[in-house]
Amino acid sequence: MAQKTIFQRIIDREIPADVVFEDDQCLAFRDIAPQAPVHVLVIPKKPIKSWAEIGEGDGPLIVHITNVIRDLAVELQLTDGYRVVCNCGDDGGQTVDHLHFHLLGGRPMRWPPG
Ligand code: 5GP
């Protein structure tokens, strides 16, 4: 059996995380190495490896996650705006092979990203 990713271990509560939201479909927790005053990771509980592996049937799940991110931004008081990032694959800078969305806010973001 393939080794669990660190995020699967967080879902399974094998390692701790600062969880800010959870429901039957997804989990949101603070990044261990925050790149902004607010840096939350939102992940599906379904083990999708990356953006590239999102399937046709995952549409409702992805819409659900986008709604969760939108609502978390309000809850976390990101009233001046925020950035949502999904790194995909090596060139995208993905380091954990479990689909995740970064919600970053609390400071102005620069462009282009590095
Ligand atoms: P990626 O580079 O794959 O887009 O993002 C992975 C993110 O997961 C990174 O921002 C990294 O800091 C975060 N991360 C890695 N391991 C852990 C962990 O054990 N706990 C938490 N909360 N975040 C982690």
Residues whose N, C-alpha, C, O or C-beta is under 5 A from the ligand:
A	BS01	5GP	I6 A17 R30 D31 I32 A33 N87 G93 Q94 T95 V96
